[in-house]
Amino acid sequence: MRRIVIIGGVAGGASAATRARRLDEHAEITMIEKGPYVSCEK
């Protein structure tokens, strides 16, 4: 299983996580954000 770590949870990080999930639906994706909120798409 592929492990992916994304630094930054705002728009760019969320976009990278979405793209990573599309490329590998079985990957373990971790987002690291120093602030209290992360971006989300609905």
C-alpha positions in Angstrom: 0.0 0.0 0.0 1.3 3.4 -0.9 1.5 6.0 1.9 1.2 9.7 1.0 1.8 12.6 3.3 0.5 16.1 2.3 1.8 19.1 4.2 -0.8 21.9 4.3 -4.5 21.4 4.7 -5.9 24.4 2.9 -7.0 24.5 -0.8 -3.8 23.2 -2.3 -3.5 20.4 0.2 -7.1 19.3 -0.2 -6.7 19.4 -4.0 -3.5 17.2 -3.8 -5.3 14.7 -1.5 -8.3 14.5 -3.9 -5.9 13.9 -6.8 -3.9 11.3 -4.9 -7.1 9.4 -4.0 -8.2 9.4 -7.7 -4.8 8.0 -8.7 -4.7 5.4 -6.0 -7.9 4.5 -4.1 -6.1 2.2 -1.7 -3.4 4.7 -0.7 -3.1 5.8 2.9 -3.3 9.6 2.8 -2.3 11.8 5.7 -2.7 15.6 5.7 -0.7 17.7 8.2 -1.9 21.3 8.9 -0.7 23.5 11.6 -3.9 25.6 11.8 -7.2 24.6 13.4 -9.1 24.2 10.1 -8.7 22.3 6.9 -10.3 23.0 3.6 -13.1 20.8 2.3 -15.0 20.3 -0.9 -18.6 19.2 -1.1 
